[in-house]
């Protein structure tokens, strides 16, 4: 007598469940062979510590190899976040890559396709158990001649009712500024923009037609270019229906140097560049948005020298 369809279905389901169970056991049984030992951790850390130079950065591959942060030298910034494969790391003249290519879904081919342009391998790749450690010269490196974050201690902040018309002086409190009677503020802090952690100036607009201004009296030196990067922080970036954030950089006479607009739904940083920056006198960063709440931004302004590899 032929088996009924429900009975066949139950047997097929049982076979599938057994197969899944076997695969799970195999995965866990083979996982230790894909992971580094404590001795591997120590050896990789010692190699970086002995050969590190000022300005070095270390990039994790895959980006979720977070355990490595526990033992790597404190003097080397460790970079690893969703999308970090494509990071220029412009502030690092050399980049260490600590890779675990045997991890599931490591995507090594895609990683190296994104990483290699503009980079040159120094020496040979080294192996420490399942780790692969390599050092690269970063042709995308640009020396920083001015940083809004580093110069923030000498800055002042105020609210303008229109460009050049001051409305309110902001008050320095601790390391940042609060603008009395408004939600506007300026703080140097860590912020998250589309999964990228970045230390930057966290600016919040005063709302309406007013704009927040952070002014650097000493300005910036002559440079190959001025870079303005602006990103709306956290989940606020993806909320629909919120008004556009506008930000820019001006010289002491109010002449625009760079400007960006960040509309609702845009994630990540928006960048504007001004080439061949001449000495500016005072340098002003401004931010405006009709709506003050849910529009906090991460702003980074740099005057940079030419790229090490001659790129743009």
C-alpha positions in Angstrom: 0.0 0.0 0.0 1.4 3.4 -1.0 2.3 5.7 1.8 0.1 8.7 2.3 1.5 12.1 1.3 1.5 13.4 4.9 3.7 10.5 5.9 6.1 11.1 3.1 6.2 14.8 4.1 7.0 13.9 7.7 9.9 11.6 6.6 11.3 14.3 4.3 11.1 16.8 7.1 12.9 14.4 9.4 15.7 13.9 6.9 16.1 17.6 6.5 16.3 18.1 10.2 18.9 15.4 10.6 20.9 16.9 7.8 20.8 20.3 9.4 21.9 18.8 12.7 24.8 17.0 11.1 25.9 20.2 9.4 25.7 22.1 12.7 27.8 19.5 14.5 30.4 19.6 11.6 30.5 23.4 11.8 31.1 23.5 15.5 33.6 20.6 15.3 35.7 22.4 12.6 35.3 25.9 14.0 38.3 25.7 16.4 40.6 25.0 13.4 39.5 28.3 11.8 40.1 30.4 14.9 43.5 31.6 16.2 45.0 30.4 19.4 46.2 32.7 22.3 49.8 32.2 21.0 48.7 33.4 17.6 47.1 36.5 19.2 50.3 37.3 21.1 52.6 36.7 18.1 50.5 39.0 15.8 50.4 41.7 18.4 54.1 41.6 19.0 54.8 41.9 15.3 52.8 45.0 15.0 54.1 46.5 18.3 57.8 46.0 17.3 57.4 47.5 13.8 54.7 50.1 14.2 55.4 53.7 13.2 53.5 57.0 14.1 50.4 57.3 12.1 49.9 53.6 11.4 46.4 52.1 11.3 45.3 48.5 11.4 42.3 47.3 9.3 40.4 44.2 10.2 39.3 41.7 7.6 36.6 40.7 7.8 35.4 43.8 9.6 33.7 41.8 12.3 37.0 40.3 13.6 36.4 42.2 16.7 38.2 39.9 19.1 41.5 41.3 17.8 40.8 44.6 19.5 41.5 42.9 22.9 45.2 42.3 22.3 46.5 44.7 19.6 48.8 47.5 20.7 46.9 50.6 22.0 49.0 53.0 19.9 47.6 51.7 16.6 44.0 52.7 15.7 42.0 49.6 14.8 39.5 50.0 12.0 36.6 47.6 11.4 33.0 48.4 10.6 30.5 47.6 7.9 31.9 49.2 4.8 35.5 49.7 6.1 36.9 47.6 3.2 36.5 50.7 1.1 37.8 53.3 3.6 40.5 55.5 2.3 42.1 56.0 5.7 43.6 59.2 4.5 45.3 60.0 7.8 47.3 56.8 7.8 50.6 56.6 5.8 50.8 52.9 6.4 48.1 50.3 7.0 48.4 46.9 8.7 45.8 44.4 7.5 45.0 41.6 10.0 43.0 39.0 8.1 41.1 35.8 9.0 40.3 34.5 5.5 39.2 31.1 6.7 36.2 32.5 8.6 32.8 31.9 7.0 31.7 34.5 4.5 35.0 36.4 4.8 34.8 37.6 1.2 38.5 37.9 0.8 38.4 38.5 -3.0 36.0 41.4 -2.7 38.0 42.8 0.2 41.3 42.9 -1.7 39.6 44.3 -4.8 38.4 47.2 -2.7 41.6 47.6 -0.6 44.5 47.3 -3.1 44.1 50.3 -5.4 46.6 52.9 -4.3 48.3 50.6 -1.8 51.7 48.9 -2.0 52.6 45.8 0.0 55.7 46.2 2.3 57.6 43.0 2.7 55.7 39.7 2.7 52.5 38.5 4.3 53.1 36.8 7.7 51.1 33.9 9.1 50.2 33.4 12.7 47.9 30.3 12.8 44.8 31.4 11.0 45.8 35.1 11.0 47.3 36.7 7.9 49.2 39.9 8.7 50.4 42.3 6.0 51.7 45.9 5.9 50.9 48.4 3.1 52.0 51.9 2.2 48.9 53.9 1.7 48.9 55.9 -1.5 45.7 57.5 -0.5 47.3 59.1 2.5 47.1 62.9 2.8 48.9 64.9 5.5 46.5 66.9 7.7 47.5 70.6 7.9 44.4 71.7 9.7 41.7 69.8 11.6 38.5 71.3 12.9 38.5 68.7 15.7 42.1 69.5 16.7 41.6 73.3 16.5 38.3 73.3 18.3 39.8 74.4 21.6 40.5 77.8 20.1 37.2 78.2 18.3 34.1 80.2 19.2 30.5 79.5 18.3 27.4 81.7 17.8 24.0 81.7 16.1 23.3 83.9 13.1 19.9 85.1 11.9 21.4 85.5 8.4 24.9 85.1 7.0 27.1 87.7 8.7 24.4 88.9 11.2 25.1 87.6 14.7 22.1 86.8 16.8 23.5 85.0 19.9 26.9 84.0 21.3 27.1 80.4 22.4 28.6 79.6 25.8 31.6 77.2 26.2 30.7 74.5 28.7 33.4 71.9 29.3 34.8 70.9 25.9 31.9 72.2 23.8 29.4 75.0 23.3 25.7 75.4 24.3 23.6 78.1 22.7 21.2 79.5 25.4 17.6 79.4 24.5 18.1 77.2 21.4 18.8 73.5 20.9 22.0 74.3 19.0 25.3 73.0 20.3 28.8 72.0 19.2 30.7 69.2 20.8 33.8 67.2 19.9 32.6 63.6 20.4 32.4 60.1 18.9 29.4 59.7 16.6 28.0 56.9 14.4 27.3 57.6 10.8 26.0 54.6 8.7 27.9 52.2 11.0 31.1 54.2 10.8 32.4 55.4 14.2 34.0 58.8 13.8 35.3 61.4 16.2 34.1 64.7 14.8 32.3 67.9 15.7 28.7 67.0 16.7 26.7 70.0 15.6 22.9 70.5 16.1 21.1 73.3 14.2 19.2 76.1 15.9 16.2 75.5 13.7 14.2 77.8 11.4 16.2 80.1 9.2 19.0 80.6 11.8 22.4 78.9 11.4 25.0 77.7 13.9 28.5 78.9 13.2 31.8 77.6 14.6 34.6 80.0 13.8 38.3 79.4 14.0 40.1 82.7 14.4 43.5 81.4 13.2 42.0 79.9 10.0 43.9 77.2 8.0 47.2 77.3 6.2 47.6 77.0 2.4 46.8 73.4 1.4 46.3 71.1 -1.6 42.6 71.0 -0.8 40.0 71.7 1.9 37.7 68.7 2.7 34.2 69.1 4.3 32.4 65.9 5.4 28.9 65.9 6.9 26.7 63.0 8.0 23.4 62.9 9.9 24.0 60.6 13.0 22.3 57.4 14.0 18.9 56.3 12.8 17.8 59.9 12.1 19.5 59.7 8.7 16.9 57.3 7.4 13.7 58.9 8.7 11.5 60.1 5.8 10.0 63.5 5.6 12.6 65.4 7.6 14.0 68.6 6.1 17.4 68.8 4.4 20.5 69.7 6.4 22.8 72.3 4.9 26.4 72.9 6.0 29.3 74.8 4.6 32.7 76.4 5.1 33.4 80.1 4.5 36.5 82.2 4.8 36.7 85.3 7.1 35.0 87.5 4.5 32.0 85.1 4.1 33.2 83.7 0.7 32.0 80.1 0.4 34.7 77.4 0.2 32.6 74.2 0.3 28.9 73.4 0.9 26.9 70.2 1.1 23.2 69.3 1.5 22.1 66.1 3.3 18.5 65.1 2.5 16.3 62.8 4.5 17.1 59.2 3.7 20.7 59.7 2.8 23.1 57.7 5.0 26.8 58.0 5.3 28.9 61.1 4.8 28.5 63.7 2.1 31.7 65.3 1.0 32.7 68.6 -0.7 36.2 69.6 -1.7 37.8 72.9 -2.4 41.1 72.7 -4.3 44.2 74.8 -3.8 43.2 76.4 -0.5 44.9 79.7 0.1 45.4 81.1 3.7 41.9 82.1 4.7 42.2 84.2 7.8 39.3 83.1 10.1 37.6 80.0 8.9 33.8 79.4 9.6 31.8 76.2 9.6 28.1 76.7 9.5 25.0 74.4 9.8 21.3 75.1 9.3 18.1 73.2 9.1 14.4 74.3 9.5 13.9 71.5 12.1 16.3 71.4 15.0 15.5 68.0 16.5 16.5 64.7 14.9 19.0 66.5 12.7 22.2 66.3 14.7 25.3 65.9 12.4 28.8 64.8 12.5 31.1 67.4 10.7 34.7 67.0 9.9 36.7 69.7 8.1 40.4 69.3 7.1 43.0 71.1 5.1 45.1 68.5 3.5 48.4 68.1 1.6 48.8 66.2 -1.6 48.1 62.5 -1.7 51.1 60.2 -1.2 50.3 58.3 -4.4 49.6 61.4 -6.4 45.8 60.7 -6.6 42.9 63.0 -6.3 
